Amino acid sequence: MRMWGVIFPIPNLPLVFFILGVIYGFLHPGKEDRIKMLKKTLGIGFLLGLIFGLLIAIFLPGILSLFAVGMSIVAFTMLILTIAIPFIIGTIIGDLIESLFR
């Protein structure tokens, strides 16, 4: 039996989102509000973590449910930041490329 990564290569998601950020920064005219992007991603990560944590907490008894909610909030926030930070860095590069060409 072959592993998933052998048959279908798993993409490097931060690299993919970095490239998407460069494209977005180049095609979107003007400078992007990166702090606003970062705040939105933190909010989305917190909200997703809270939702999934509460769903997990339904099936776990007692103090484990509180631990599940807290850990899922931390995990989803870190996951979203792992995607958002390369995207935001890509928008910086895209803005630099845009300023060179225009």
Residue frames as qw, qx, qy, qz and C-alpha x, y, z in Angstrom:
[[0.000, 0.890, 0.456, 0.000, 0.00, 0.00, 0.00],
 [0.447, 0.340, 0.001, 0.828, 1.42, 3.35, -1.02],
 [0.196, -0.537, -0.418, 0.706, 1.34, 6.45, 1.12],
 [0.281, 0.874, 0.380, -0.118, -0.63, 9.52, -0.01],
 [0.082, -0.879, 0.254, 0.396, 2.46, 11.69, -0.44],
 [0.441, -0.247, 0.735, 0.452, 4.10, 9.17, -2.77],
 [0.382, 0.492, 0.726, 0.292, 1.28, 8.91, -5.31],
 [0.090, 0.880, 0.290, 0.366, 0.00, 12.48, -5.06],
 [0.470, 0.114, -0.332, 0.810, 2.65, 14.93, -3.86],
 [0.263, -0.802, -0.477, 0.247, 1.42, 17.05, -0.98],
 [0.322, 0.751, 0.042, 0.576, 1.87, 20.75, -1.82],
 [0.426, -0.146, -0.397, 0.800, 3.90, 23.01, 0.39],
 [0.053, -0.821, -0.564, -0.074, 1.02, 25.20, 1.59],
 [0.264, -0.789, -0.049, 0.552, 3.05, 28.15, 2.92],
 [0.300, -0.207, 0.532, 0.764, 4.84, 28.35, -0.44],
 [0.117, 0.527, 0.736, 0.409, 1.53, 28.19, -2.30],
 [0.147, -0.886, -0.422, 0.121, 0.07, 30.99, -0.19],
 [0.357, -0.576, 0.188, 0.711, 3.27, 33.03, -0.54],
 [0.233, 0.091, 0.643, 0.724, 2.94, 32.84, -4.34],
 [0.033, -0.718, -0.660, -0.217, -0.76, 33.72, -4.08],
 [0.288, -0.815, -0.212, 0.455, 0.21, 36.70, -1.91],
 [0.314, -0.310, 0.397, 0.805, 2.73, 37.90, -4.50],
 [0.104, 0.385, 0.712, 0.577, 0.08, 37.64, -7.21],
 [0.178, -0.815, -0.549, 0.051, -2.50, 39.41, -5.02],
 [0.342, -0.698, -0.028, 0.629, -0.05, 42.18, -4.09],
 [0.266, -0.123, 0.519, 0.803, 0.89, 42.72, -7.73],
 [0.006, 0.446, 0.724, 0.526, -2.62, 42.68, -9.18],
 [0.243, -0.815, -0.511, 0.127, -4.36, 44.63, -6.41],
 [0.323, 0.650, -0.021, 0.687, -3.61, 48.35, -6.97],
 [0.293, -0.774, 0.200, -0.525, -2.23, 50.33, -4.06],
 [0.132, 0.337, -0.831, 0.423, -0.85, 49.17, -0.75],
 [0.639, -0.383, -0.632, -0.213, -2.69, 46.53, 1.25],
 [0.425, -0.654, 0.317, -0.539, -3.57, 47.00, 4.91],
 [0.574, 0.198, -0.784, 0.125, -1.49, 44.15, 6.31],
 [0.091, -0.115, 0.707, -0.691, -2.37, 44.76, 9.96],
 [0.676, 0.085, 0.117, -0.723, -6.05, 44.49, 9.06],
 [0.755, 0.227, -0.572, -0.228, -5.33, 41.21, 7.22],
 [0.332, 0.202, -0.824, 0.412, -3.48, 39.85, 10.26],
 [0.343, -0.046, 0.523, -0.779, -6.30, 40.86, 12.63],
 [0.776, 0.139, -0.155, -0.595, -8.87, 39.18, 10.40],
 [0.676, 0.219, -0.704, -0.012, -6.86, 35.96, 10.27],
 [0.072, 0.152, -0.782, 0.600, -6.48, 35.92, 14.04],
 [0.547, 0.042, 0.298, -0.781, -10.22, 36.40, 14.40],
 [0.798, 0.203, -0.387, -0.415, -10.99, 33.64, 11.90],
 [0.486, 0.231, -0.810, 0.232, -8.57, 31.25, 13.61],
 [0.162, -0.089, 0.669, -0.719, -10.08, 31.99, 17.02],
 [0.677, 0.112, 0.086, -0.723, -13.63, 31.56, 15.73],
 [0.761, 0.222, -0.563, -0.233, -12.89, 28.28, 13.93],
 [0.310, 0.204, -0.828, 0.419, -11.07, 26.96, 16.99],
 [0.360, -0.036, 0.515, -0.777, -13.99, 27.89, 19.22],
 [0.773, 0.150, -0.151, -0.598, -16.53, 26.25, 16.93],
 [0.734, 0.210, -0.645, -0.033, -14.59, 23.01, 16.54],
 [0.129, 0.227, -0.763, 0.592, -13.63, 23.02, 20.22],
 [0.542, -0.026, 0.367, -0.756, -17.26, 23.28, 21.25],
 [0.829, 0.181, -0.347, -0.399, -18.17, 20.47, 18.86],
 [0.547, 0.229, -0.762, 0.258, -15.48, 18.28, 20.43],
 [0.116, -0.215, 0.623, -0.743, -16.52, 19.35, 23.93],
 [0.747, -0.089, -0.070, -0.655, -19.99, 17.93, 23.38],
 [0.901, 0.070, -0.417, -0.095, -18.52, 14.43, 23.30],
 [0.504, 0.222, -0.628, 0.549, -15.93, 14.80, 26.10],
 [0.540, -0.707, -0.457, -0.010, -16.85, 14.80, 29.77],
 [0.569, -0.731, -0.159, 0.342, -15.89, 17.40, 32.39],
 [0.261, -0.809, 0.241, 0.469, -12.58, 19.20, 32.40],
 [0.540, -0.007, 0.647, 0.538, -11.45, 17.53, 29.18],
 [0.332, 0.766, 0.508, 0.213, -14.01, 19.57, 27.28],
 [0.107, -0.972, 0.034, 0.208, -12.46, 22.85, 28.48],
 [0.487, -0.474, 0.559, 0.475, -9.02, 21.57, 27.52],
 [0.524, 0.346, 0.674, 0.390, -10.33, 20.58, 24.06],
 [0.196, 0.933, 0.299, 0.039, -11.82, 24.03, 23.48],
 [0.261, -0.879, 0.257, 0.305, -8.59, 25.78, 24.51],
 [0.528, -0.283, 0.656, 0.459, -6.33, 23.53, 22.48],
 [0.491, 0.530, 0.614, 0.318, -8.48, 23.75, 19.37],
 [0.084, 0.986, 0.105, -0.101, -8.49, 27.56, 19.59],
 [0.346, -0.719, 0.474, 0.374, -4.68, 27.55, 19.81],
 [0.577, 0.006, 0.722, 0.381, -4.32, 24.95, 17.03],
 [0.431, 0.717, 0.508, 0.205, -6.62, 26.68, 14.55],
 [0.028, -0.978, 0.065, 0.195, -5.09, 30.09, 15.25],
 [0.421, -0.543, 0.599, 0.412, -1.63, 28.67, 14.58],
 [0.563, 0.283, 0.708, 0.318, -2.86, 26.91, 11.44],
 [0.303, 0.892, 0.329, 0.060, -4.43, 30.07, 10.05],
 [0.172, -0.908, 0.271, 0.270, -1.31, 32.10, 10.89],
 [0.585, -0.232, 0.658, 0.413, 0.86, 29.50, 9.13],
 [0.468, 0.548, 0.592, 0.361, -1.12, 30.28, 6.00],
 [0.067, 0.966, 0.248, -0.002, -1.59, 34.04, 6.55],
 [0.389, -0.770, 0.260, 0.434, 1.97, 35.11, 7.35],
 [0.483, -0.064, 0.616, 0.619, 3.47, 33.82, 4.06],
 [0.267, 0.724, 0.569, 0.285, 0.51, 35.39, 2.22],
 [0.136, -0.970, -0.103, 0.173, 1.15, 38.78, 3.88],
 [0.457, -0.535, 0.448, 0.551, 4.88, 38.55, 3.14],
 [0.464, 0.294, 0.676, 0.492, 3.93, 37.72, -0.46],
 [0.148, 0.904, 0.392, 0.081, 1.80, 40.88, -0.65],
 [0.305, -0.826, 0.196, 0.432, 4.85, 42.90, 0.40],
 [0.449, -0.190, 0.649, 0.584, 6.87, 41.39, -2.46],
 [0.328, 0.594, 0.669, 0.302, 3.94, 41.87, -4.85],
 [0.016, -0.965, -0.191, 0.178, 3.69, 45.55, -3.88],
 [0.362, -0.633, 0.418, 0.542, 7.42, 45.97, -4.52],
 [0.419, 0.134, 0.733, 0.520, 7.08, 44.36, -7.94],
 [0.196, 0.813, 0.541, 0.092, 4.04, 46.53, -8.67],
 [0.140, -0.923, 0.027, 0.359, 5.97, 49.70, -7.76],
 [0.417, -0.374, 0.583, 0.589, 8.81, 48.67, -10.09],
 [0.319, 0.300, 0.764, 0.475, 6.55, 48.08, -13.08],
 [0.056, 0.820, 0.535, 0.195, 4.11, 50.97, -12.67]]
